Amino acid sequence: MVLTITHNYQLLELTCKTECVKICDNILSELSDWFGRYDIYKDYMDDLLTRPVFVARAGDENLGIMVLTRTSDASMDIHLLAVKPEHHGKGVGRAFVKIAIEYARKNGVKYLTVKTLGPSRENAAYAKTRQFYATAGFEPLEEFSDFWGEGFPMLLQCQSI
């Protein structure tokens, strides 16, 4: 289902999970600064099998993917938001956040959350990611030092919708 047409691309909600897995692998394989090797990011492909999945597409090219998770009666999480590097800064991520807010509101939740690598671990790619989410209206709530294992602090961010 086409949700919106923005600039030169469409945002679609996908239901074919086989297609979702292929798209996810293709996009994450280009984002090693954020998601690492396949053995690290493969869990995202398993996760999307049971969650709402959205893709940004221009013609036959997939520009990005977003996966949402309902975490409670009051909250929904952007479980994965990944945009191919050549499309960073072109509004694709902002369009995904807008769709996430609309989807969350339609599902009756009050809060949208996202988890990123925390600032206590220096990483230039994730510094840009945290700035992106701040610009999109997310507020940092708390950093958890061992959420993803030792050396990988998680920053929980939230916005009231």
ZAMISE-896834 format. One record per residue: x, y, z of N, C-alpha, C in turn. Coordinates in steps of 0.2 Angstrom, whole numbers, padded with zeros to 4 digits, always signed. Layout:
% residues N
XYZXYZXYZ...
//
This chain:
% residues 161
+0004-0006+0000+0000+0000+0000+0004+0006+0000+0003+0011-0005+0007+0017-0005+0004+0022+0000+0008+0024+0005+0006+0029+0010+0007+0036+0008+0012+0037+0005+0013+0044+0003+0018+0045-0003+0018+0050-0007+0023+0051-0012+0026+0058-0010+0033+0057-0009+0037+0063-0006+0042+0064-0011+0043+0070-0014+0048+0072-0019+0048+0067-0024+0053+0063-0025+0054+0058-0031+0053+0051-0028+0050+0050-0022+0050+0043-0020+0043+0042-0017+0042+0035-0016+0036+0033-0012+0037+0030-0006+0033+0031-0001+0034+0027+0006+0028+0022+0005+0030+0016+0006+0025+0010+0006+0026+0006+0012+0020+0003+0014+0020-0002+0019+0020-0009+0016+0025-0013+0017+0026-0019+0014+0023-0025+0018+0020-0030+0015+0017-0035+0019+0021-0042+0017+0024-0042+0011+0028-0048+0009+0034-0048+0013+0034-0053+0017+0040-0053+0022+0047-0055+0018+0046-0059+0013+0052-0062+0009+0055-0056+0006+0051-0051+0003+0053-0045+0000+0056-0041+0005+0053-0040+0011+0056-0036+0016+0063-0038+0018+0064-0045+0019+0071-0047+0021+0076-0046+0016+0074-0046+0009+0079-0045+0004+0081-0037+0004+0076-0033+0005+0077-0026+0005+0081-0024+0011+0080-0027+0017+0083-0025+0023+0091-0027+0022+0092-0033+0020+0099-0036+0019+0103-0031+0014+0099-0029+0008+0103-0025+0004+0104-0018+0007+0100-0015+0010+0101-0008+0013+0106-0009+0019+0105-0013+0024+0110-0014+0029+0117-0016+0027+0118-0019+0022+0124-0021+0019+0128-0015+0017+0125-0009+0016+0128-0003+0014+0130+0001+0020+0128-0001+0026+0128+0004+0031+0132+0001+0037+0138-0001+0035+0143-0005+0040+0145+0000+0046+0145+0006+0045+0147+0011+0050+0141+0011+0056+0135+0009+0054+0130+0009+0059+0128+0001+0061+0128-0003+0056+0125-0010+0058+0130-0015+0058+0136-0014+0056+0141-0019+0056+0141-0024+0050+0143-0030+0052+0143-0036+0047+0136-0040+0047+0135-0044+0042+0129-0048+0042+0128-0052+0048+0133-0055+0051+0131-0059+0057+0129-0054+0063+0130-0048+0063+0127-0043+0068+0120-0041+0066+0119-0039+0060+0113-0036+0058+0108-0041+0056+0109-0047+0055+0104-0052+0053+0098-0053+0058+0099-0051+0064+0093-0051+0069+0088-0047+0067+0090-0041+0063+0085-0036+0061+0080-0040+0056+0083-0044+0052+0079-0047+0047+0074-0052+0050+0076-0055+0055+0072-0060+0059+0066-0056+0062+0068-0050+0065+0063-0046+0068+0058-0043+0064+0059-0041+0058+0054-0038+0053+0049-0043+0051+0050-0050+0052+0045-0055+0050+0038-0054+0054+0038-0051+0060+0032-0050+0064+0031-0043+0066+0033-0038+0062+0032-0031+0063+0030-0027+0057+0027-0021+0058+0026-0017+0052+0032-0015+0049+0033-0015+0042+0038-0013+0038+0037-0008+0033+0041-0003+0032+0040+0002+0028+0046+0003+0023+0045+0005+0017+0051+0006+0013+0050+0012+0009+0055+0016+0008+0055+0022+0003+0058+0019-0004+0054+0020-0009+0056+0018-0016+0056+0023-0021+0061+0023-0025+0061+0028-0031+0061+0023-0037+0056+0022-0041+0056+0018-0046+0057+0011-0044+0063+0007-0046+0065+0001-0044+0070+0001-0038+0072+0007-0036+0077+0007-0031+0074+0008-0024+0076+0004-0019+0074+0005-0012+0079+0009-0009+0077+0015-0006+0081+0020-0003+0082+0019+0004+0077+0016+0008+0078+0015+0015+0072+0010+0017+0073+0009+0024+0068+0004+0027+0067+0006+0034+0061+0005+0036+0059+0007+0043+0055+0001+0046+0056-0001+0052+0053-0007+0055+0050-0004+0062+0044-0005+0064+0041-0002+0070+0039-0008+0075+0040-0007+0081+0038-0012+0086+0033-0008+0091+0028-0012+0093+0023-0009+0098+0026-0012+0105+0028-0007+0109+0032-0009+0115+0028-0009+0121+0022-0006+0121+0017-0006+0127+0011-0003+0124+0006-0002+0128-0001+0001+0126+0000+0008+0125+0005+0011+0128+0007+0018+0127+0012+0020+0122+0016+0015+0120+0022+0017+0116+0023+0012+0110+0026+0015+0105+0029+0012+0099+0036+0014+0098+0040+0009+0096+0047+0010+0095+0049+0010+0087+0053+0015+0085+0056+0014+0078+0062+0009+0079+0061+0003+0078+0065-0003+0079+0071-0003+0074+0070+0000+0068+0075+0000+0063+0073+0006+0058+0078+0010+0057+0077+0015+0052+0084+0016+0049+0084+0014+0042+0090+0014+0039+0089+0017+0032+0093+0021+0030+0093+0024+0023+0100+0024+0020+0100+0022+0013+0106+0021+0010+0110+0027+0010+0117+0027+0011+0121+0033+0012+0120+0038+0007+0119+0037+0001+0119+0042-0005+0112+0046-0004+0108+0043+0000+0101+0047+0001+0101+0050+0008+0106+0050+0012+0106+0054+0018+0105+0061+0017+0102+0065+0021+0101+0072+0020+0096+0074+0015+0092+0070+0012+0088+0071+0007+0080+0071+0009+0079+0070+0016+0072+0070+0018+0069+0063+0019+0073+0058+0017+0070+0051+0017+0069+0049+0025+0074+0050+0029+0073+0049+0036+0067+0053+0039+0067+0059+0038+0062+0063+0041+0055+0061+0038+0054+0059+0032+0048+0056+0030+0046+0049+0033+0051+0045+0035+0050+0039+0039+0047+0041+0046+0050+0046+0049+0048+0048+0056+0041+0050+0056+0039+0054+0050+0032+0057+0050+0027+0051+0049+0029+0046+0045+0025+0040+0044+0024+0036+0051+0030+0036+0055+0030+0032+0061+0025+0036+0066+0025+0042+0066+0021+0046+0070+0014+0045+0068+0012+0045+0062+0005+0044+0060+0003+0037+0061+0007+0032+0060+0005+0025+0061+0004+0024+0069+0009+0027+0073+0008+0026+0080+0001+0029+0083+0000+0035+0080-0006+0039+0082-0012+0035+0080-0012+0032+0074-0018+0028+0072-0019+0021+0076-0013+0019+0079-0014+0014+0084-0014+0015+0091-0016+0022+0092-0018+0024+0099-0012+0025+0104-0006+0025+0102-0001+0026+0107+0001+0034+0108+0004+0035+0114+0006+0042+0115+0013+0044+0114+0017+0039+0114+0024+0040+0114+0028+0036+0108+0032+0039+0105+0037+0036+0100+0044+0036+0102+0047+0030+0102+0054+0030+0105+0058+0027+0100+0065+0028+0101+0070+0025+0097+0076+0024+0101+0080+0019+0099+0086+0017+0103+0092+0018+0098+0097+0022+0101+0103+0022+0097+0109+0021+0101+0115+0020+0098+0121+0020+0102+0122+0026+0106+0123+0025+0112+0124+0031+0117+0130+0035+0116+0130+0041+0118+0136+0046+0117+0142+0044+0121+0141+0040+0126+0147+0038+0130+0152+0034+0126+0150+0031+0120+0155+0028+0116+0155+0032+0110+0161+0035+0109+0162+0039+0103+0161+0035+0096+0157+0038+0092+0156+0035+0085+0153+0041+0081+0157+0043+0076+0155+0049+0072+0148+0047+0068+0147+0041+0066+0141+0040+0062+0135+0040+0067+0135+0038+0073+0130+0038+0078+0129+0045+0081+0134+0049+0081+0133+0056+0083+0129+0060+0078+0129+0058+0072+0125+0061+0066+0118+0058+0067+0117+0052+0069+0111+0049+0070+0107+0052+0076+0111+0053+0081+0108+0056+0087+0105+0064+0086+0109+0067+0082+0107+0074+0079+0101+0074+0075+0101+0069+0071+0095+0068+0066+0089+0067+0071+0089+0063+0076+0083+0061+0080+0081+0067+0084+0086+0071+0086+0085+0077+0090+0081+0082+0086+0084+0083+0080+0080+0088+0075+0073+0085+0073+0072+0079+0074+0065+0076+0072+0061+0076+0078+0063+0079+0084+0059+0080+0090+0060+0075+0095+0065+0071+0095+0066+0066+0100+0070+0069+0106+0069+0067+0112+0072+0069+0118+0076+0063+0121+0082+0064+0122+0086+0059+0126+0083+0058+0133+0082+0051+0135+0079+0050+0141+0084+0047+0146+0088+0042+0143+0092+0038+0148+0097+0034+0144+0103+0034+0146+0108+0029+0143+0109+0023+0147+0109+0017+0144+0109+0011+0148+0116+0008+0145+0121+0007+0150+0128+0005+0148+0128-0002+0145+0124-0006+0147+0125-0013+0145+0119-0016+0141+0114-0012+0139+0108-0015+0135+0110-0019+0130+0115-0017+0125+0117-0022+0120+0124-0025+0121+0126-0026+0127+0132-0029+0129+0137-0024+0131+0142-0026+0134+0148-0022+0136+0151-0018+0131+0152-0012+0132+0155-0007+0127+0150-0005+0122+0143-0006+0122+0138-0004+0117+0133-0001+0121+0134+0006+0124+0128+0009+0127+0122+0011+0123+0116+0010+0126+0110+0012+0122+0107+0018+0125+0106+0023+0120+0103+0029+0122+0095+0029+0120+0091+0029+0125+0084+0029+0124+0081+0036+0123+0078+0037+0117+0075+0044+0115+0068+0043+0114+0064+0048+0116+0057+0048+0116+0054+0055+0113+0048+0054+0110+0044+0060+0109+0037+0059+0110+0033+0064+0113+0026+0063+0114+0023+0065+0108+0018+0061+0106+0014+0062+0100+0007+0063+0101
//
